[in-house]
């Protein structure tokens, strides 16, 4: 049964042309970017061929109603065609005075090349002769006809373009023609007949002669291309969400292929790679737009257009300046010259590199084109900043044939090295001065030495917040995680994708920004930050009112965080410190201990190490707060699980291998993420909390006495009840008072907790009466709210996103509808319990721009993220403010 809706008052078609338009640039959601900008350009008097835009709502209706149109759309399209006829003085389907049309897509967000286009629509056997007579150019008319059959066949009827290309190539060989333009009018007449035969062979029907049938089928093809595999994949990769479909733009054709006084081109108003204020683009004489990008003929640099079309070029230069000033952004423009007259077919904000984005923003502000706030809000994306902070490949195009696998882009940047399969081999290689890529099924804290030594990390399992991903991002180290395309065999020290086998010592390159694994040694370009970058970020900080901290575990991390503009440490994880040097032996001695006395003896050995770690970090963060998380992971993570490593531990500890294996077995848990960890360890073994507190407070007091401004914040992890927090708070306060008595001096410090268990968010008001601050650990909060293991969810989350069960991987971008409500509840109830409660976020979502906008809306005090994400968070938090105002 056909669904009927009342569309009698609903406008589905918006007209433009003749210096006026029904729409404008603000209506991108309805008219798509192309349609909105065509309307805008027409309204401000620029030379735009007249046309009409079918709204994105039409596409949505088409998709939801099995290819049907809203019941009034056909009449509105007919009215649109009449508008075009009136504006051009020609008639659709009239052989003596034909109107030809282009049909193009245009979503609210630019998706170049992802959806379909049909040009020269309206051609048939009688129209082609009329066009030849009216133009006085038979060759031009038949060139337009053969192009239309090709495009209509390919886009609308799914006859592969290759069939048509084979035909023209064969004809060029037969006629001894090097280029398409070398074919004569008679040659093209012959080619049209061949094309119609190809169409009949592959569709079983004659080429449609009725222009109205051609138009409807072409509009349907553009609607349908919204759900094509390539369009869906592009939206997924670029995180384009919440769009209902593409608009369709139907315009009167203008022809760049009418002869030597015509042409077509594409340009950017500034260089999209460098930002240089100079026109950047290409054009072709006697061509249509498809020829510029097809590569059949080599286009000319846009600068040479001045000699070919001096008057049109002068007008084009003036128009580019006008458009930049009007849109307050660098523009990407498509144009056609027909018999010397300039027409604009499209303008949109041009895509650009990170370096270009920064330079363009700074130049436009300094040239008085726009204000700082606009440059910050509109011209630079967080992804642009991300590009600038990591080494990149010199070219991503040259290596495509060498890509052997793809995984998750877990940590951006590019790395090149020889393959190693163990952390030990990575450290040995680094000591010898060799660059390596550490390849593991998955990583654990024991691998941190090798991870640090490697240029990059590749894992076959794990997700975007797996151990490898989190640590790599913290270090700014490229990482590809969850690469299920490869199978790793530690026994033979090799991995394979089923076709190629890579052995230890072979060179590979990884692109952490795209997830690509490339065979061989690719050339890298080091990241460098320009003076424009520093200037732009200083503007960002002028408007920012949310603090940005860094997750940092070492003095080196802290120093890097300060360099990137961090205003403190929001998460210092203490567990990584225990793996350095001989400390792991003392840690393992504590774990093996059967009595409190023996545990305290082992902890006494760790105390000076911990204190020195904190002294070094506090010194780097002079004047900034440092939030230190007490021991969080379960104790089994500090023990070896391989027989060889267990033998070595037994020898060092002076105990039997049975004792080691017995302890490993006794600590084993079915679900360690929900097991004996976090504050549960501190409650079971309060001496651990005491040692860590003493190390923190002693370091703080000693440095304070040396004149360093120290602001320690002690964070209790994995709290689910008020009683758990109070227990640990009591141990911390008692230990701190003892240190103050011993040192004869005090420092101010805070005690707070991570909100990472759903119950803690629900009990936030009561917990806040005892805690001085909250820090949301959204990685674990997401895991527990969804019931997903973050290390295993990579097996199904990509399919969930692909099937639109989830909008995003919730470990990459916060699930605002679900997990976000727990964060909102925790924030609001927490401030009900303590009005001055400091609230932050220290999960990986603290560096995700979309999540940061949500945290800003909630009024959080700060976000904390990996050092290399600090500039991104600075920009995103400022954009959240400016977009809210």
C-alpha positions in Angstrom: 0.0 0.0 0.0 1.5 3.3 -1.1 2.3 5.8 1.7 0.8 9.2 1.1 1.8 12.4 2.7 0.4 15.9 2.4 3.0 17.8 0.4 0.7 20.4 -1.0 2.4 23.1 1.0 5.8 21.5 1.2 8.5 22.9 -1.0 10.7 20.2 -2.5 12.3 22.2 -5.4 14.2 25.5 -5.0 14.9 27.6 -8.1 17.8 29.9 -8.8 19.0 32.0 -11.7 18.7 35.5 -13.2 20.2 37.1 -10.1 17.8 35.7 -7.7 17.2 32.4 -5.8 14.7 30.7 -3.4 17.4 29.6 -1.1 20.8 30.8 0.4 24.1 29.5 1.8 22.5 28.9 5.3 20.3 26.1 4.0 23.0 23.4 3.4 21.1 20.8 5.4 18.1 21.2 3.0 19.8 22.2 -0.3 23.1 20.5 0.2 26.4 22.4 0.0 26.4 22.7 -3.7 22.7 23.8 -4.0 23.0 26.3 -1.2 26.1 27.9 -2.7 24.6 28.0 -6.2 21.6 29.8 -4.8 23.9 32.2 -2.9 26.1 33.0 -5.9 23.1 33.6 -8.0 21.7 36.0 -5.4 24.8 38.1 -5.3 24.9 38.5 -9.0 27.6 36.0 -10.1 27.4 34.3 -13.5 25.7 31.0 -12.5 23.7 28.9 -15.1 20.1 28.8 -13.9 18.8 25.7 -12.3 16.8 24.1 -9.5 17.7 22.0 -6.4 15.7 19.0 -5.3 16.1 19.0 -1.5 17.7 16.3 0.7 14.2 15.5 2.0 13.4 14.2 -1.5 16.3 11.8 -1.3 15.3 10.7 2.2 11.7 10.0 0.9 13.1 8.1 -2.1 15.2 5.9 0.1 12.4 5.2 2.6 9.7 4.5 0.0 11.3 2.0 -2.4 12.4 4.5 -5.0 9.1 6.5 -5.2 8.9 10.3 -5.2 6.8 12.5 -3.0 3.5 12.9 -4.8 3.9 16.5 -5.7 7.6 16.4 -6.7 7.0 15.6 -10.4 4.9 18.8 -10.8 7.5 20.9 -9.0 10.3 19.4 -11.2 8.2 20.3 -14.3 7.8 23.9 -12.9 11.6 24.0 -12.4 12.2 23.0 -16.1 9.8 25.7 -17.2 11.9 28.2 -15.1 15.0 27.0 -16.9 13.3 27.4 -20.2 12.3 30.9 -19.4 15.7 31.9 -18.2 17.6 30.4 -21.1 15.1 31.1 -23.9 15.4 27.5 -25.0 13.1 24.4 -24.8 13.6 21.1 -23.2 13.4 18.4 -26.0 13.0 21.0 -28.8 15.3 20.0 -31.7 15.4 23.6 -33.1 16.3 25.3 -29.8 17.3 22.6 -27.3 17.8 23.0 -23.6 20.4 20.6 -22.2 20.8 19.9 -18.5 23.3 18.7 -16.0 22.2 16.6 -13.0 24.6 16.6 -10.0 24.6 15.5 -6.4 25.3 17.7 -3.4 25.1 16.7 0.2 25.3 19.1 3.2 28.9 17.9 3.7 31.2 17.8 0.7 31.8 14.2 -0.5 33.9 14.8 -3.7 33.5 12.1 -6.3 31.4 9.8 -4.1 28.1 10.4 -5.8 26.9 10.6 -9.4 26.7 13.2 -12.1 25.1 13.2 -15.6 25.9 15.9 -18.2 24.4 16.9 -21.5 21.0 15.4 -20.6 18.3 16.0 -23.2 20.3 14.7 -26.2 18.7 12.4 -28.7 18.9 11.8 -32.4 16.9 14.9 -33.3 18.2 17.2 -30.7 21.8 16.5 -31.7 21.1 17.7 -35.2 19.3 20.8 -33.9 22.2 21.6 -31.6 24.7 21.2 -34.5 22.7 23.5 -36.7 22.1 26.1 -33.9 25.8 26.1 -32.8 27.2 25.8 -36.2 29.5 23.1 -34.8 28.6 19.6 -35.8 31.6 18.1 -34.0 30.7 19.8 -30.7 27.1 18.4 -30.9 28.2 14.8 -31.5 30.9 15.1 -28.8 28.2 16.2 -26.3 25.9 13.3 -27.5 28.6 10.6 -27.1 29.5 11.9 -23.7 25.9 11.8 -22.6 25.4 8.2 -23.8 28.5 7.2 -21.9 27.5 9.0 -18.7 23.9 7.9 -18.8 24.8 4.4 -19.5 27.4 4.2 -16.7 25.6 6.2 -14.0 22.0 5.4 -14.6 22.0 2.0 -16.3 25.2 0.6 -14.8 26.8 -0.2 -18.1 30.5 0.0 -17.3 32.3 3.1 -18.5 35.1 0.7 -19.6 33.0 -0.6 -22.5 32.6 2.9 -23.9 36.3 3.7 -23.3 37.3 0.6 -25.2 35.2 1.7 -28.1 36.7 5.2 -28.3 40.2 3.9 -27.8 39.7 1.4 -30.7 38.4 4.2 -32.9 41.4 6.5 -32.1 43.7 3.7 -33.2 41.7 3.1 -36.4 41.7 6.8 -37.2 45.3 7.4 -36.1 44.1 10.0 -33.5 46.2 10.6 -30.4 43.6 12.5 -28.4 39.8 12.6 -28.3 39.9 16.1 -29.8 41.6 14.7 -32.8 38.5 12.8 -33.8 36.4 14.5 -36.5 32.7 15.1 -36.6 32.1 12.1 -38.8 34.3 10.0 -36.4 32.1 11.0 -33.5 28.9 10.3 -35.5 30.2 6.7 -35.9 31.1 6.6 -32.2 27.6 7.6 -31.2 26.2 4.6 -33.1 28.8 2.3 -31.4 27.8 3.7 -28.0 24.1 3.1 -28.7 24.9 -0.5 -29.7 26.9 -1.0 -26.5 24.0 0.4 -24.5 21.5 -2.0 -26.2 23.8 -5.0 -25.7 24.2 -4.5 -22.0 20.7 -3.3 -21.1 18.5 -5.1 -23.6 16.8 -1.8 -24.5 17.2 1.1 -26.9 18.7 4.3 -25.6 15.8 6.4 -24.3 14.9 9.3 -26.6 12.4 11.1 -24.3 14.3 13.8 -22.3 11.7 13.7 -19.5 12.4 9.9 -19.0 16.1 10.7 -19.1 15.7 13.3 -16.4 13.7 11.2 -14.0 16.0 8.2 -14.3 19.0 10.5 -13.8 17.5 12.1 -10.7 16.8 8.6 -9.4 20.4 7.6 -10.0 21.7 10.5 -8.0 19.3 9.7 -5.2 20.4 6.1 -5.3 24.1 7.0 -5.2 23.7 8.3 -1.7 23.5 4.6 -0.5 26.3 3.4 -2.8 29.1 1.4 -1.2 31.7 4.1 -1.9 29.5 6.9 -0.5 28.7 4.9 2.7 32.3 4.1 3.2 33.4 7.7 2.7 30.8 8.8 5.3 32.1 6.2 7.7 35.7 7.0 7.2 35.1 10.8 7.6 32.6 10.4 10.4 29.9 12.2 8.4 26.7 11.5 10.4 23.1 12.6 10.8 22.6 13.5 7.1 19.3 12.4 5.5 20.5 12.3 1.9 21.9 14.2 -1.0 20.2 17.1 -2.8 20.0 17.0 -6.6 21.0 20.0 -8.7 19.6 20.3 -12.2 21.1 23.1 -14.2 21.2 24.4 -17.7 24.3 23.1 -19.5 27.1 25.5 -20.4 29.7 24.0 -22.7 33.4 24.2 -22.4 33.8 21.9 -25.5 32.4 24.2 -28.1 35.8 24.9 -29.6 39.1 26.9 -29.0 37.2 29.8 -27.4 35.7 27.6 -24.7 37.2 25.6 -21.8 36.7 24.4 -18.3 38.7 24.3 -15.0 38.9 23.8 -11.3 40.8 26.0 -8.9 41.4 26.8 -5.3 41.7 30.4 -4.3 44.8 29.6 -2.3 47.3 26.7 -2.3 45.5 23.8 -0.4 48.9 22.2 0.5 50.8 25.2 1.7 48.3 28.0 2.1 50.1 30.3 -0.2 47.9 33.2 -1.3 48.0 32.3 -5.0 45.5 30.7 -7.3 46.0 26.9 -7.5 44.3 24.9 -10.2 44.1 23.6 -13.8 42.1 24.2 -16.9 41.6 22.7 -20.4 40.7 24.4 -23.7 37.8 22.8 -25.6 36.8 20.3 -22.8 34.1 19.4 -20.3 34.8 19.1 -16.6 35.3 15.4 -16.6 38.3 15.8 -18.9 40.2 17.8 -16.2 40.2 14.9 -13.8 40.2 12.0 -16.2 43.8 12.3 -17.1 43.2 11.7 -20.8 44.6 15.1 -21.6 47.2 17.0 -19.5 45.5 20.1 -18.1 47.3 23.5 -18.0 48.3 25.4 -14.9 45.6 28.0 -14.1 48.2 30.8 -14.5 48.4 30.0 -18.2 44.6 30.7 -18.6 45.4 34.4 -18.7 47.0 34.2 -22.2 44.2 31.8 -23.5 41.2 33.7 -22.1 42.5 37.1 -20.8 39.0 38.7 -20.3 37.5 35.6 -18.6 40.6 35.2 -16.5 40.5 38.8 -15.2 36.8 38.2 -14.3 37.7 34.9 -12.6 40.4 36.5 -10.5 38.1 39.2 -9.3 35.4 36.6 -8.6 37.7 34.5 -6.5 38.5 37.5 -4.3 34.8 38.3 -4.0 33.9 34.8 -3.0 36.7 34.5 -0.4 35.5 37.7 1.2 31.9 36.7 1.0 32.4 33.2 2.5 35.3 34.2 4.7 37.1 31.0 3.7 39.3 29.6 1.0 37.2 28.4 -1.9 37.2 25.4 -4.3 35.7 26.6 -7.6 34.5 24.8 -10.7 34.0 27.0 -13.8 33.3 26.8 -17.5 34.0 29.2 -20.3 31.6 29.1 -23.2 32.5 31.2 -26.2 34.6 33.4 -24.0 32.0 33.9 -21.3 32.7 32.8 -17.7 30.2 30.7 -15.8 30.6 29.4 -12.2 29.3 25.8 -11.6 30.3 25.4 -8.0 32.0 26.9 -5.0 32.6 25.3 -1.6 35.1 25.7 1.2 38.2 24.0 -0.1 39.7 21.0 1.6 43.3 21.6 2.8 46.2 20.2 4.7 46.9 21.1 8.3 49.8 23.4 7.4 47.6 25.1 4.8 44.7 25.5 7.2 46.8 27.3 9.8 48.5 29.6 7.3 45.2 30.5 5.6 43.6 31.3 8.9 46.4 33.5 10.1 46.7 35.3 6.7 43.0 36.0 6.5 42.9 37.5 10.0 45.9 39.6 9.4 44.6 40.7 6.0 41.3 41.9 7.6 39.1 39.4 5.8 37.8 37.9 9.0 38.0 38.1 12.8 40.0 35.7 15.0 36.9 34.1 16.4 35.7 33.1 12.8 39.2 31.8 11.9 39.2 29.6 15.0 35.6 28.4 14.7 35.5 27.8 10.9 38.9 27.6 9.2 40.9 25.0 11.1 39.7 21.5 12.1 41.0 19.5 15.0 42.2 16.9 12.4 44.4 19.6 10.8 46.2 20.0 14.1 46.6 16.3 14.4 48.3 16.2 11.0 50.9 18.7 12.1 52.1 16.8 15.2 53.2 13.5 13.7 55.7 12.5 11.0 54.0 11.8 7.7 54.8 9.9 4.5 56.1 12.1 1.8 53.3 10.7 -0.4 50.5 8.4 0.3 49.8 7.9 -3.4 53.0 6.2 -4.4 52.8 3.3 -2.0 49.2 2.1 -2.7 50.3 -0.9 -4.7 52.4 -2.0 -1.7 49.6 -2.0 0.9 49.4 -5.5 2.3 46.9 -5.0 5.1 44.7 -2.6 6.9 43.8 -2.3 10.6 42.5 0.4 13.0 44.2 3.8 12.8 44.9 3.7 16.5 47.6 6.4 16.8 48.3 8.9 13.9 51.5 9.4 12.2 53.9 7.4 10.0 56.6 5.0 10.9 59.1 2.9 9.1 61.3 0.1 10.5 62.3 -3.6 10.5 59.9 -6.0 11.9 60.5 -7.5 15.4 58.1 -9.7 17.3 59.2 -9.2 21.0 59.8 -6.2 23.2 63.2 -7.5 24.1 64.3 -7.6 20.4 62.9 -4.1 19.9 65.0 -2.8 22.8 68.1 -4.7 21.5 67.6 -3.3 18.1 67.2 0.3 19.4 70.4 -0.1 21.4 72.1 -1.0 18.2 70.7 2.1 16.4 68.2 0.1 14.3 64.7 1.3 13.6 62.0 -1.3 14.2 58.3 -1.8 14.1 57.1 -3.9 17.0 54.5 -6.5 15.8 52.5 -8.3 18.5 49.2 -10.1 18.7 48.5 -7.6 21.5 50.6 -5.7 24.0 50.7 -5.7 27.8 52.5 -3.4 30.3 55.5 -5.8 30.1 56.0 -4.6 26.5 56.4 -0.9 27.3 60.2 -1.0 27.0 60.0 -2.4 23.5 57.0 -0.2 22.6 59.1 2.8 23.6 62.1 1.6 21.6 60.0 0.9 18.4 59.2 3.5 15.8 55.7 2.2 15.6 53.4 -0.6 16.8 51.3 -3.1 14.9 48.9 -5.5 16.7 46.5 -8.1 15.2 44.1 -7.8 18.1 42.7 -5.0 20.2 40.8 -1.8 19.6 41.2 2.0 19.6 41.6 2.0 23.4 43.6 -1.2 23.8 46.9 -1.0 25.7 48.8 -0.6 22.5 46.6 2.3 21.3 46.5 4.2 24.6 50.2 4.0 25.2 51.1 4.8 21.6 48.9 7.9 21.6 50.4 9.0 24.9 53.9 8.9 23.3 52.8 10.2 19.9 53.9 6.9 18.4 52.2 5.6 15.3 50.1 2.5 15.9 47.8 0.3 13.8 45.8 -2.0 16.1 43.3 -4.8 15.5 44.7 -5.7 12.1 42.8 -8.8 11.5 44.1 -9.0 7.9 47.3 -10.6 9.2 48.2 -13.8 11.1 51.2 -13.7 13.4 53.4 -16.8 14.0 55.8 -16.2 16.8 57.4 -19.6 16.2 58.6 -18.7 12.7 58.9 -15.0 13.6 56.7 -14.0 10.7 53.3 -12.7 9.8 51.3 -13.2 6.6 48.2 -11.7 4.9 47.7 -15.0 3.1 49.6 -13.9 0.0 52.8 -12.2 1.3 54.9 -13.3 4.3 56.9 -10.8 6.3 59.7 -12.1 8.4 61.6 -10.6 11.3 64.1 -8.1 9.9 62.0 -7.2 6.8 61.1 -3.6 6.3 57.6 -2.4 6.6 55.9 1.0 7.0 52.7 1.8 8.9 50.3 4.7 8.6 48.7 5.2 11.9 46.4 7.9 10.4 44.8 5.5 7.9 45.5 2.0 9.3 47.5 0.9 6.3 50.4 -1.6 6.5 52.9 -1.1 3.6 55.6 -3.4 2.5 59.0 -1.8 2.3 60.8 1.3 3.5 58.7 4.4 2.6 60.1 7.9 2.8 59.0 10.1 5.8 58.8 13.8 6.3 59.2 15.1 9.9 56.5 17.2 11.4 57.5 20.8 12.0 55.4 23.6 13.6 55.4 27.0 12.0 55.4 30.5 13.4 51.8 30.7 12.1 50.9 27.6 14.3 52.2 29.3 17.4 50.3 32.5 16.5 47.1 30.6 15.8 47.2 28.6 19.0 47.8 31.8 21.0 44.5 33.1 19.6 42.8 29.8 20.5 44.0 30.3 24.1 42.7 33.9 24.2 39.1 32.6 23.9 39.4 29.3 25.8 37.8 29.0 29.2 38.2 25.2 29.7 41.5 23.9 31.0 43.4 21.2 29.1 45.6 18.8 30.9 47.7 15.8 29.7 47.9 12.2 30.6 51.6 11.8 31.4 53.5 9.1 33.3 57.1 10.2 33.0 59.1 13.5 33.2 59.6 13.3 29.4 55.8 13.0 28.9 55.3 16.0 31.3 57.8 18.1 29.5 56.2 17.3 26.1 52.8 18.1 27.5 54.0 21.6 28.7 55.5 22.2 25.2 52.1 21.4 23.7 50.3 23.8 26.1 49.0 21.5 28.8 47.9 23.2 32.1 48.6 20.2 34.3 48.5 16.5 34.4 45.0 15.0 34.6 46.2 11.4 34.8 49.6 10.0 36.0 49.4 6.2 35.9 51.8 4.7 38.5 51.8 1.1 37.3 54.1 1.8 34.3 56.8 3.0 36.7 57.1 -0.4 38.3 58.3 -2.0 35.1 61.5 0.1 34.8 64.9 -1.5 35.6 65.1 -3.5 38.8 61.8 -2.1 40.2 59.9 -5.0 38.7 61.8 -7.4 40.9 60.8 -5.5 44.1 57.2 -5.4 42.8 57.2 -9.1 42.2 58.8 -9.7 45.7 55.8 -7.8 47.1 53.4 -9.9 45.2 55.0 -13.2 46.3 55.1 -12.1 50.0 52.8 -14.1 52.2 52.8 -11.6 55.2 52.2 -7.9 55.7 55.7 -7.5 57.0 57.2 -9.1 53.9 55.1 -6.9 51.7 56.1 -3.8 53.5 59.8 -4.8 53.2 59.4 -5.1 49.4 57.4 -1.8 49.2 60.1 0.0 51.2 62.5 -0.8 48.3 60.0 0.7 45.8 59.4 3.8 47.8 62.5 5.7 46.8 61.9 4.9 43.2 58.4 6.1 43.3 59.4 9.3 45.2 62.0 10.2 42.6 59.5 9.6 39.8 57.1 12.0 41.4 59.9 14.6 42.2 60.8 14.6 38.5 57.3 15.0 37.3 56.4 17.7 39.9 59.5 19.6 38.9 58.5 19.6 35.3 54.9 20.7 36.2 56.0 23.6 38.5 52.9 25.6 39.3 50.5 23.1 37.6 48.3 20.4 39.2 49.3 16.8 38.9 46.6 14.1 39.4 48.2 10.8 40.3 46.1 7.6 40.1 46.9 5.0 42.7 47.7 1.5 41.5 45.0 0.3 39.2 45.7 -3.0 37.4 45.4 -6.5 38.9 48.7 -7.9 40.3 48.9 -10.7 37.8 49.9 -8.2 35.1 53.2 -7.8 36.9 54.1 -11.5 36.8 55.5 -13.4 33.8 53.3 -16.0 32.1 55.9 -17.7 29.9 57.9 -20.6 31.2 61.3 -19.1 30.3 60.5 -15.8 32.0 59.1 -17.6 35.1 62.3 -19.6 35.4 64.3 -16.4 35.3 62.0 -14.8 38.0 62.4 -17.9 40.2 66.2 -17.7 39.9 66.2 -14.0 40.8 63.7 -14.3 43.7 65.4 -17.4 45.1 62.2 -19.4 45.1 61.0 -22.5 43.2 59.3 -22.4 39.8 56.4 -24.1 41.5 56.0 -21.0 43.8 56.0 -18.7 40.8 53.5 -20.8 38.9 51.3 -21.2 42.0 51.1 -17.5 42.6 50.3 -16.9 38.9 47.5 -19.5 39.2 46.2 -18.0 42.4 45.9 -14.5 40.9 44.3 -15.7 37.7 40.8 -14.3 37.2 38.0 -15.1 34.8 37.4 -11.4 34.2 40.3 -9.4 35.5 38.9 -6.0 34.4 36.1 -6.6 36.9 38.4 -8.3 39.5 40.9 -7.6 42.2 42.2 -4.2 41.1 42.0 -0.5 41.8 40.8 0.6 45.2 40.1 -3.1 45.9 43.8 -3.7 46.1 44.3 -0.7 48.4 41.6 -2.0 50.7 43.0 -5.5 50.8 46.6 -4.3 51.0 46.5 -0.8 52.6 50.3 -0.8 52.8 50.3 -0.3 49.0 48.2 2.9 49.3 50.4 4.0 52.2 53.6 3.6 50.2 52.3 5.4 47.2 50.9 8.2 49.3 54.1 8.6 51.2 56.1 8.8 47.9 53.8 11.5 46.6 53.7 13.6 49.8 57.4 13.3 50.6 58.2 14.4 47.0 55.8 17.3 47.2 57.1 18.5 50.6 60.7 18.3 49.6 60.2 20.1 46.3 58.1 22.7 48.0 60.9 23.4 50.4 63.1 23.9 47.3 60.8 26.6 46.0 58.9 24.5 43.5 55.1 25.1 43.4 53.6 21.6 43.8 49.9 20.9 43.5 49.3 17.1 44.0 45.9 15.5 43.5 45.7 11.9 44.7 43.1 9.9 42.8 41.5 6.6 44.1 40.6 4.3 41.2 37.6 2.1 40.6 35.4 3.4 43.4 31.8 2.1 43.4 30.7 2.9 47.0 31.2 5.8 49.3 32.7 3.4 51.9 35.4 2.3 49.5 36.5 5.9 49.0 36.3 6.8 52.7 38.5 3.8 53.5 41.2 4.9 51.1 40.8 8.6 52.0 41.5 7.7 55.6 44.7 5.8 54.8 45.9 8.7 52.6 45.2 11.4 55.2 46.8 9.4 58.0 49.9 8.8 55.9 50.1 12.4 54.8 49.9 13.7 58.4 52.7 11.3 59.4 54.9 12.7 56.6 54.1 16.3 57.6 55.1 15.6 61.1 58.3 14.0 60.0 59.2 16.8 57.6 58.0 19.6 59.8 56.3 21.1 56.7 53.0 20.7 54.8 51.6 21.1 51.3 48.1 21.5 50.0 46.8 18.4 48.3 43.4 17.0 47.1 41.9 13.6 47.4 39.4 12.6 44.7 38.3 9.6 42.6 37.8 8.3 39.2 34.2 7.9 38.1 34.5 4.8 35.9 31.8 2.4 37.4 28.2 3.2 36.6 27.2 2.9 40.3 29.7 5.6 41.1 28.0 8.0 38.7 24.6 7.2 40.3 26.0 7.7 43.8 28.0 10.8 42.8 26.2 13.1 45.3 27.2 11.1 48.3 30.7 10.4 47.0 31.2 14.2 46.3 30.6 15.0 50.0 33.8 13.2 50.7 35.9 13.8 47.5 37.5 17.1 46.4 37.4 16.2 42.7 36.0 13.7 40.1 37.8 12.5 37.0 35.7 10.5 34.6 37.5 7.4 33.3 35.3 7.0 30.2 37.2 4.0 28.8 36.1 1.8 31.7 32.8 3.6 32.1 32.0 2.8 28.4 33.1 -0.8 28.8 30.9 -1.4 31.8 27.9 0.5 30.5 27.8 -1.4 27.2 29.1 -4.7 28.6 31.8 -4.7 25.9 35.4 -5.8 26.5 37.3 -2.9 24.9 40.1 -5.3 23.9 37.7 -7.7 22.1 35.0 -5.4 20.8 37.0 -4.7 17.7 35.8 -8.0 16.3 32.2 -6.7 15.9 32.2 -2.9 16.4 33.1 -2.1 12.8 30.2 -4.2 11.6 27.9 -2.4 14.2 29.0 0.9 12.8 28.6 -0.3 9.2 25.1 -1.5 9.8 24.2 1.7 11.7 23.5 -0.2 14.9 26.0 2.3 16.5 26.8 5.7 15.1 30.5 5.4 16.2 32.8 3.1 18.0 32.0 4.2 21.5 35.6 3.8 22.6 36.6 6.4 20.0 33.8 8.9 20.4 31.7 9.1 23.6 28.3 7.5 23.4 26.5 10.7 24.4 23.0 9.1 24.4 23.9 6.3 26.8 27.3 6.7 28.5 27.0 10.4 28.2 23.9 10.3 30.5 26.0 8.6 33.2 28.5 11.4 32.8 25.8 14.0 33.0 24.2 12.3 36.1 27.6 12.1 37.8 28.5 15.7 37.1 25.1 17.1 38.2 24.8 15.0 41.3 28.4 15.5 42.2 27.9 19.3 42.2 24.8 18.8 44.3 27.0 17.1 46.9 29.8 19.7 46.6 29.2 22.9 44.8 33.0 23.6 44.2 33.7 20.1 43.0 36.4 20.1 40.4 35.4 17.7 37.5 37.5 16.5 34.6 37.8 13.7 32.1 40.9 11.6 31.8 39.8 8.8 29.4 40.8 8.8 25.8 37.6 10.7 25.0 39.3 13.7 26.5 41.1 14.1 23.2 38.1 13.5 20.9 36.7 16.8 19.5 33.0 15.6 19.4 33.2 14.4 23.0 34.9 17.6 24.2 31.9 19.6 22.9 29.7 17.5 25.2 32.1 17.9 28.2 32.1 21.6 27.6 28.3 21.7 27.6 28.3 19.9 31.0 30.6 22.6 32.4 33.5 20.4 33.2 36.6 22.1 34.7 39.1 20.4 32.3 39.7 17.6 29.9 42.9 15.5 30.0 44.4 13.6 27.0 47.6 12.3 25.5 50.3 15.0 25.2 50.1 14.9 21.4 46.4 15.5 21.6 46.7 18.6 23.9 46.7 21.1 21.0 43.7 19.3 19.5 41.8 19.6 22.8 42.7 23.2 23.1 41.2 24.0 19.7 38.1 21.7 20.2 37.3 23.2 23.6 37.5 26.8 22.2 35.4 25.8 19.2 32.8 24.4 21.6 32.6 27.7 23.3 32.5 29.8 20.1 29.9 27.5 18.6 27.7 27.7 21.7 27.8 31.5 21.8 
